[in-house]
Amino acid sequence: INWMGAAVGRSYDVERAASPTGPWTVVGRDISDGVNEWNPETMVLFRDDYRQLQLGHTYYYRVTAKNESGRSAPSNVISVQHSEENQPPVVTLEP
């Protein structure tokens, strides 16, 4: 999944669920995009462990930004259908 970082976000948590309303599980904690000369074409901030996912199932993801003042509201939810083994998933943005 990809997201645009928040201007004052120090780190991010990525959550996954089996339904668009949860319950949510943190699958990426304290992810930082504070890297000099970041290149999204060759560098990865977060990659889910697909060994934990079941083929044919749809999973839902959201991101929260964090800093010294607290945590943001969750981002919009995206769905990813895990459809083929060893293939990139199909990502669909919810309206």
N, C-alpha and C positions, 0 to 999 in steps of 0.2 A: 504494500500500500504506500501511497505517497501523500504528503500533506505539506502545506506551506506553513512554516514556522511563525509563531507569534513574535512580534517585535520585542516584547519584554519576557518571553518565555525562556527560562534557563534550562529546563529539561521537560521531557514529555513521557507520559505513560500511555501505552497502547493496550486497549481492552478488546477481548473477543467474546462473542456469545453465539449460541445456536439459534437465537431468535432476535428479531430487531429490537425487542424491548428488554432483553436480558434474560436471566441474570448474567452479569459481566464478570469476566476473569481477567486480571492483569497478565498479559503475555509479554510485555516489554516494559521495563521499569527504568526510570531515570535516563532516558535516551537523550543525548545532547547533539545538537546540530552546530555547536560552536567549534567548528573545524576550519582552520584557515585554508583557503583555496579549495573549498568543497566542490566536488564534481559529481553530480547525481548520476551521470552516465556510467561511472566506474566505481563509485563508492556506495555502500549500503548503510543506512542508519538502523533499520529494523528489517528482519526477515523472520516470519513465523516458522515454527518447527512443524513442517508438514507431516512428519511421522506421527504426530498426535492427532491428525485430522483424518476423517474417513472419506474415501472417494464417493462422489455423488452427493455429498452434503453441502449445504450453503452455510457459510459462516459470516458473521457480522462484526465489524470493527468500528471503533471510535477512538479518538485521541483527546487527552487533556494536557494542557500546558501547566507548568508549575514554575514558581519563583519564590522569593523570600516572603512575599505577601500572601501566598496561598496557591490555590488551584483554580483553573478556569472551569467554566461549564464544559461538558463534553462537546466534541465536534459533531458534525453531521455523521450519520451512520452510513457506511458503505457495505455492500454485500459482495462476497466472493464465493463463487461456486467451485468447489474442488472437484473438477470433472475428469481430469486425466492424470494418471501417474507420470511423474517426471516431466510434466509440462507446466508452463506458467498458468496460473489461474485466470479466469475471466472475471474482471472487476466491473461491477455495475453500481453507479451512484444512485442512491435513493433520491426522489424528488425533494 
